Amino acid sequence: MRGAVIHAPGDIRFENLEDPKILKPTDAIIRTAVTCVCGSDLWPYRGAEPTDAAHPMGHEYVGFVEEVGSEVTAVKPGQFVVGSFATSDNTCANCRHGYQSNCLNREFMSTCQADYVRIPNAQGTLVATDGIPDEKFWPGLLAVSDVMGTGWWAADAAEVKPGTTAVVVGDGAVGLCAVIAAKELGAERIIAMSRHEPRQKLAREFGATDIVAERGEEGVARIKELTGGIGADSVLECVGTQQSTSQALHSTRPGGNVGFVGVPHEVAVDGQELFFSHVGLRGGPAPVRRYLPDLIDRVLTRRIDPGKVFDLTLPLEQVAEGYKAMDERRAIKTLLTP
């Protein structure tokens, strides 16, 4: 088969790879319907995460089941399935508490920008749709496998409730999906922090009521101005830098909550400052599996359309250009078609 391999920062190649095989009775093999490049893939692409050796890339996927291990009964060959970037048995104590992304048998997906993918823990990870969805739904279902599920987790962790004010820090695909989530959970006012016009437009389409272009201390001051000097009830941090984290914490009112889902890079939180702020802080890898049935239904019933975050579609063989376009902010998110 063929797939994307990173060799060094900025060096993505489309290469011939070994076909995946069933290694454990809990595995499944899927044929990729569509896959994509994630904002978090840009960390190693930019050199912010080390690449010690060449390795495959990609952790978002939807596709058709080709083969299943002997212990997999939840899905069968021929079915269209959606999964999560973090696999889970969906039966351990952490899974039962709703934190499937911290499953005791968790494995993170890392080979999905390819024609075929092995899915560990397939029994608990994969959710089959009712029949094969029309191709127009594939981008939205692909978004559910990570960025929409992660945006939903940001809103859930920040305890967005009906009638409240939510701020979204970050205008990438996760941040834009977090706007969708905040609206679906009933936020009355949704403030998207973005300085890029196409992303501002999409944020408004998804439900943002206000746009704040300022960043850092100026951004915090603008949020305070918009919230009567107090801060927002819920802030959804969808970037993972020191500036975005600080901006999120300082934009939250006492008693409010921050949901942080951007993978942190060189982020430090001052314990004294957090202690006296009365701000709640929860985040981590999104438990996408918890939300899959609900989000799949919302996509297929046209209640939400997170697939709109894909503003560039390329054949899988042009995956390197997909990375480059996102790195240069010429694209929000690249959809790849095998």
C-alpha positions as CSV (number, residue, x, y, z in Angstrom):
1,M,0.0,0.0,0.0
2,R,1.0,3.7,0.0
3,G,1.2,6.2,2.8
4,A,2.7,9.3,4.3
5,V,6.0,9.1,6.1
6,I,7.8,11.9,7.9
7,H,11.6,11.8,7.6
8,A,12.5,15.2,9.2
9,P,10.9,18.5,9.8
10,G,9.3,19.7,6.6
11,D,10.0,16.4,4.9
12,I,6.9,14.4,4.2
13,R,7.1,11.7,1.6
14,F,4.5,9.4,0.0
15,E,6.0,5.9,0.0
16,N,5.2,2.3,-0.5
17,L,4.6,0.6,2.8
18,E,3.9,-2.9,4.0
19,D,0.2,-3.8,4.0
20,P,-1.2,-3.8,7.6
21,K,-2.0,-7.2,9.0
22,I,-4.1,-8.6,11.9
23,L,-1.6,-8.8,14.8
24,K,-4.0,-9.4,17.6
25,P,-7.5,-11.0,17.8
26,T,-8.8,-7.5,18.8
27,D,-7.6,-5.8,15.6
28,A,-9.4,-4.8,12.4
29,I,-8.1,-3.7,9.0
30,I,-9.9,-0.9,7.3
31,R,-9.7,0.5,3.7
32,T,-9.5,4.3,4.1
33,A,-12.4,6.2,2.6
34,V,-10.9,9.6,3.4
35,T,-8.2,10.8,5.8
36,C,-6.6,14.2,6.5
37,V,-3.8,16.3,8.0
38,C,-4.3,17.4,11.6
39,G,-3.1,20.6,13.1
40,S,-1.2,18.5,15.7
41,D,0.7,16.9,12.8
42,L,2.3,20.2,12.3
43,W,4.2,20.0,15.6
44,P,6.7,17.4,14.2
45,Y,6.5,19.0,10.7
46,R,7.7,22.2,12.2
47,G,10.3,20.6,14.4
48,A,8.5,21.3,17.7
49,E,8.4,17.6,18.3
50,P,11.5,15.4,17.5
51,T,11.5,13.0,14.6
52,D,14.2,10.6,15.6
53,A,13.5,8.1,12.8
54,A,11.3,8.1,9.7
55,H,7.7,6.9,10.6
56,P,4.2,6.9,9.2
57,M,1.8,9.8,10.0
58,G,-1.9,10.4,10.5
59,H,-4.5,9.6,13.2
60,E,-7.9,10.6,11.7
61,Y,-9.9,8.1,9.6
62,V,-13.1,6.7,8.3
63,G,-13.3,3.7,6.1
64,F,-14.6,0.3,5.1
65,V,-13.9,-2.8,7.2
66,E,-11.8,-5.3,5.3
67,E,-10.9,-7.8,7.9
68,V,-11.4,-8.4,11.6
69,G,-9.7,-10.4,14.3
70,S,-11.4,-13.4,16.0
71,E,-12.5,-11.4,19.0
72,V,-14.1,-8.5,17.0
73,T,-17.9,-8.9,16.8
74,A,-19.1,-5.3,16.9
75,V,-18.2,-4.6,13.3
76,K,-17.9,-6.8,10.2
77,P,-16.3,-6.6,6.7
78,G,-18.0,-4.3,4.4
79,Q,-19.3,-1.9,7.0
80,F,-18.5,1.8,7.0
81,V,-16.9,2.8,10.3
82,V,-15.8,5.8,12.3
83,G,-13.2,5.5,15.0
84,S,-11.0,7.7,17.3
85,F,-7.4,8.7,17.3
86,A,-7.0,7.0,20.7
87,T,-8.2,3.3,20.6
88,S,-10.0,1.8,23.6
89,D,-11.5,-1.5,24.7
90,N,-14.5,0.5,26.0
91,T,-14.8,-1.9,28.9
92,C,-12.0,-1.0,31.4
93,A,-12.7,1.2,34.4
94,N,-11.4,4.4,32.7
95,C,-13.6,3.7,29.7
96,R,-16.6,3.1,31.9
97,H,-16.1,6.5,33.4
98,G,-16.1,8.1,30.0
99,Y,-12.4,8.5,29.5
100,Q,-11.8,6.1,26.7
101,S,-8.7,8.2,25.6
102,N,-7.1,7.0,28.8
103,C,-8.1,3.3,28.3
104,L,-5.9,0.9,30.2
105,N,-5.2,-0.8,26.8
106,R,-5.0,2.5,24.8
107,E,-3.0,2.8,21.7
108,F,-2.7,6.0,19.7
109,M,-3.3,5.9,16.0
110,S,-0.3,7.0,13.9
111,T,-0.5,5.4,10.5
112,C,-3.8,6.8,9.0
113,Q,-2.6,8.8,6.1
114,A,-2.5,5.6,4.0
115,D,-4.6,3.4,1.8
116,Y,-5.2,0.8,4.6
117,V,-5.0,1.0,8.4
118,R,-4.8,-1.5,11.3
119,I,-7.1,-0.5,14.1
120,P,-6.2,-1.9,17.5
121,N,-9.0,-2.4,20.1
122,A,-11.4,-2.4,17.2
123,Q,-14.3,-3.9,19.2
124,G,-14.4,-0.9,21.5
125,T,-13.1,1.8,19.1
126,L,-15.0,1.5,15.9
127,V,-18.7,2.6,15.4
128,A,-20.4,1.4,12.3
129,T,-22.9,3.6,10.5
130,D,-26.3,2.4,9.4
131,G,-25.5,1.5,5.9
132,I,-22.9,3.3,3.8
133,P,-23.3,7.1,4.1
134,D,-23.4,9.3,1.0
135,E,-20.0,10.6,0.2
136,K,-21.1,14.1,1.0
137,F,-21.2,13.1,4.7
138,W,-17.7,11.6,4.7
139,P,-15.8,14.9,5.5
140,G,-18.1,15.5,8.5
141,L,-17.8,12.0,9.8
142,L,-14.0,12.3,9.4
143,A,-14.1,15.4,11.5
144,V,-15.9,13.5,14.1
145,S,-13.0,11.1,14.5
146,D,-10.9,13.8,16.0
147,V,-11.4,17.6,15.5
148,M,-15.2,17.6,16.1
149,G,-14.8,15.2,19.0
150,T,-12.0,17.3,20.4
151,G,-14.0,20.5,20.0
152,W,-16.9,18.9,21.8
153,W,-14.6,17.7,24.6
154,A,-13.3,21.3,25.0
155,A,-16.9,22.6,25.4
156,D,-17.8,19.7,27.7
157,A,-14.7,20.1,29.9
158,A,-15.3,23.9,30.1
159,E,-18.9,23.1,31.2
160,V,-20.6,25.1,28.6
161,K,-24.3,25.4,29.5
162,P,-27.4,27.0,28.0
163,G,-27.5,30.7,28.3
164,T,-23.8,31.1,29.1
165,T,-20.9,33.0,27.5
166,A,-18.1,30.9,25.9
167,V,-14.8,32.0,24.5
168,V,-12.9,29.9,21.9
169,V,-9.1,30.4,21.8
170,G,-7.8,29.1,18.5
171,D,-9.2,29.3,15.0
172,G,-7.9,26.0,13.6
173,A,-10.2,23.1,12.8
174,V,-10.5,22.2,16.5
175,G,-11.3,25.7,17.5
176,L,-13.9,26.1,14.8
177,C,-15.5,22.8,15.8
178,A,-15.5,24.0,19.4
179,V,-17.7,26.9,18.2
180,I,-20.1,24.3,16.9
181,A,-20.0,22.4,20.2
182,A,-20.6,25.5,22.2
183,K,-23.6,26.4,20.1
184,E,-25.0,22.9,20.4
185,L,-24.6,22.9,24.1
186,G,-26.6,26.1,24.3
187,A,-24.1,29.0,24.8
188,E,-25.9,32.3,24.3
189,R,-22.8,34.2,23.4
190,I,-19.8,32.6,21.6
191,I,-16.7,34.7,21.2
192,A,-14.2,33.4,18.7
193,M,-10.6,34.7,19.0
194,S,-9.3,34.9,15.4
195,R,-7.4,37.3,13.2
196,H,-7.9,35.5,9.9
197,E,-10.9,36.6,7.8
198,P,-11.8,33.2,6.2
199,R,-11.7,31.5,9.6
200,Q,-13.7,34.4,11.2
201,K,-16.4,33.9,8.5
202,L,-16.6,30.2,9.2
203,A,-16.7,30.7,12.9
204,R,-19.7,33.0,12.5
205,E,-21.4,30.5,10.2
206,F,-20.9,27.9,13.0
207,G,-22.4,30.1,15.6
208,A,-19.9,32.7,16.9
209,T,-21.7,35.9,17.9
210,D,-18.5,37.9,18.4
211,I,-15.0,38.0,16.9
212,V,-11.9,39.1,18.9
213,A,-8.7,39.6,16.8
214,E,-6.5,40.7,19.6
215,R,-4.1,38.3,21.3
216,G,-2.3,38.1,24.6
217,E,-3.0,40.8,27.1
218,E,-4.8,42.8,24.6
219,G,-7.0,39.8,23.8
220,V,-7.8,39.3,27.5
221,A,-8.6,43.0,27.9
222,R,-11.1,42.8,25.0
223,I,-12.8,39.7,26.5
224,K,-13.1,41.5,29.8
225,E,-14.6,44.5,28.0
226,L,-17.2,42.3,26.3
227,T,-18.1,40.6,29.6
228,G,-18.6,43.5,31.9
229,G,-15.1,43.3,33.3
230,I,-15.6,39.8,34.7
231,G,-14.6,37.2,32.1
232,A,-16.4,34.4,30.4
233,D,-18.2,31.5,32.0
234,S,-16.4,28.9,29.8
235,V,-13.2,29.2,27.8
236,L,-12.2,26.6,25.2
237,E,-8.4,26.5,24.7
238,C,-7.6,24.8,21.4
239,V,-4.0,25.7,20.6
240,G,-1.5,24.5,23.2
241,T,1.0,27.3,23.5
242,Q,2.0,29.3,26.6
243,Q,0.3,32.4,25.2
244,S,-3.0,30.7,24.3
245,T,-3.1,28.9,27.7
246,S,-2.4,32.1,29.6
247,Q,-5.0,34.0,27.5
248,A,-7.6,31.3,28.2
249,L,-7.0,31.3,32.0
250,H,-7.1,35.1,32.2
251,S,-10.2,35.4,30.1
252,T,-12.3,33.2,32.5
253,R,-14.4,34.6,35.3
254,P,-13.9,33.4,38.9
255,G,-15.9,30.2,39.1
256,G,-15.7,29.7,35.4
257,N,-14.0,26.8,33.6
258,V,-11.3,26.3,31.0
259,G,-11.3,23.2,28.8
260,F,-7.9,22.8,27.3
261,V,-7.5,20.4,24.4
262,G,-4.6,21.9,22.5
263,V,-1.6,19.5,23.0
264,P,0.6,21.6,25.3
265,H,4.1,22.6,24.2
266,E,6.3,24.3,26.7
267,V,3.3,25.4,28.7
268,A,3.6,26.1,32.5
269,V,0.7,27.1,34.8
270,D,1.5,29.1,37.9
271,G,0.0,27.2,40.9
272,Q,-0.5,30.3,43.1
273,E,-2.2,32.2,40.3
274,L,-4.5,29.3,39.5
275,F,-5.3,28.8,43.2
276,F,-6.5,32.4,43.7
277,S,-8.3,32.7,40.4
278,H,-11.1,30.2,41.3
279,V,-10.9,29.0,37.7
280,G,-11.5,25.3,37.0
281,L,-9.1,23.6,34.6
282,R,-9.8,20.3,32.8
283,G,-8.5,18.9,29.6
284,G,-6.4,16.3,27.9
285,P,-6.7,13.9,24.9
286,A,-10.4,14.0,23.9
287,P,-12.4,10.9,24.8
288,V,-13.8,10.9,21.3
289,R,-15.3,7.4,21.6
290,R,-17.7,8.7,24.3
291,Y,-19.2,11.1,21.8
292,L,-19.1,9.1,18.6
293,P,-22.7,7.8,18.4
294,D,-24.2,11.2,19.2
295,L,-21.9,13.2,16.9
296,I,-22.3,10.7,14.0
297,D,-26.1,11.1,14.3
298,R,-25.8,14.9,14.4
299,V,-23.8,14.8,11.1
300,L,-26.0,12.3,9.3
301,T,-29.2,14.3,10.3
302,R,-27.5,17.5,9.1
303,R,-27.8,19.1,12.5
304,I,-24.0,20.0,12.3
305,D,-21.6,20.1,9.4
306,P,-18.0,20.1,10.7
307,G,-16.8,18.9,7.4
308,K,-16.7,22.5,6.3
309,V,-13.4,22.9,8.1
310,F,-11.9,21.1,5.2
311,D,-11.1,23.9,2.7
312,L,-8.5,22.0,0.7
313,T,-9.0,18.5,-0.9
314,L,-6.0,16.7,-2.4
315,P,-5.3,13.1,-3.6
316,L,-3.4,11.2,-0.9
317,E,-0.3,11.2,-3.1
318,Q,-0.1,15.0,-2.6
319,V,0.0,14.7,1.1
320,A,3.2,16.8,1.3
321,E,1.4,19.7,-0.3
322,G,-1.4,19.3,2.3
323,Y,1.1,19.8,5.1
324,K,2.7,22.7,3.4
325,A,-0.6,24.5,2.8
326,M,-1.6,24.1,6.4
327,D,1.8,25.2,7.7
328,E,1.6,28.3,5.6
329,R,-2.0,28.9,6.7
330,R,-3.2,28.7,3.2
331,A,-5.6,26.0,4.4
332,I,-7.5,25.3,7.6
333,K,-7.5,21.6,7.1
334,T,-6.5,19.3,4.2
335,L,-8.8,16.4,3.2
336,L,-7.0,13.5,1.5
337,T,-8.6,11.1,-0.9
338,P,-6.9,7.7,-1.5
